[in-house]
């Protein structure tokens, strides 16, 4: 079966936040940089709506996934172009690429809690 992280990121990139219902718990907690942390499924959906609106070309390329019991981790390359402000970064129209690690605790086949660790300085360098 395909990794939950891969399915989550693929759905988010496509703007299919309704798919999150099958992937994330209603009270999922996502720890993210730039003040983008969330503590519910609906809040996480809203962050992704805003991300895709700001970066229509947003892509998460999963390089590697490791799973150990109820923990799943992925090494990801994120790319896109900021056309609107997002996460406190002004729109600049310049493409970026950054490294990201996503670590998830799973429960009952869904993400219960996640940590996103990202090289957000890569976006700052493009502004």
GIBELNOR-V111819 format. One record per pair of residues at least 12 apart in sequence whose C-alpha atoms are under 8 Angstrom apart, sorted by the first residue. I is the first residue (numbers start at 1). J is the second residue. Records with the same first field share a line. If there is no record, write none. Layout:
BEGIN
I = J + J
END
This chain:
BEGIN
3 = 65 + 72
4 = 23 + 110 + 111
5 = 72 + 73 + 74 + 102 + 104
6 = 62
7 = 23
8 = 20 + 23
9 = 60
10 = 60
12 = 48 + 52
13 = 52 + 58 + 59 + 60
15 = 48 + 49 + 52
17 = 45 + 48 + 49
18 = 45
20 = 41 + 45
21 = 41
22 = 110
23 = 109 + 110 + 111
24 = 41 + 110 + 111 + 112
25 = 40 + 41 + 110 + 111 + 112
26 = 40 + 41 + 42
27 = 39 + 40 + 41 + 112
28 = 40 + 41 + 111 + 112 + 113 + 114
29 = 112 + 113 + 114
30 = 44 + 113 + 114 + 115 + 116
31 = 113 + 114 + 115 + 116
32 = 115 + 116 + 117
33 = 116 + 117 + 118 + 120
34 = 87 + 88
35 = 87
36 = 87
50 = 86
51 = 86
53 = 84
54 = 82 + 83 + 84 + 85 + 86 + 91
55 = 80 + 81 + 82 + 83 + 84
56 = 80 + 81
57 = 79 + 80 + 81
58 = 78 + 79 + 80 + 81
59 = 78 + 79 + 80
60 = 76 + 77 + 78 + 79
61 = 76 + 77 + 78
62 = 74 + 75 + 76 + 77
63 = 75 + 76 + 77
64 = 76
70 = 105 + 106 + 107
71 = 103 + 104 + 105 + 106
72 = 103 + 104 + 105 + 106
73 = 101 + 102 + 103 + 104
74 = 101 + 102 + 103
75 = 99 + 100 + 101 + 102
76 = 99 + 100 + 101 + 102
77 = 97 + 98 + 99 + 100
78 = 97 + 98 + 99 + 100
79 = 95 + 96 + 97 + 98
80 = 95 + 96 + 97
81 = 93 + 94 + 95 + 96
82 = 94 + 95
89 = 123 + 124
90 = 127
92 = 126 + 127
94 = 126 + 127
95 = 126
96 = 122 + 123 + 126
97 = 122 + 123
98 = 118 + 119 + 120 + 122 + 123
99 = 118 + 119
100 = 116 + 117 + 118 + 119
101 = 115 + 116 + 117 + 118
102 = 114 + 115 + 116 + 117
103 = 115 + 116
END
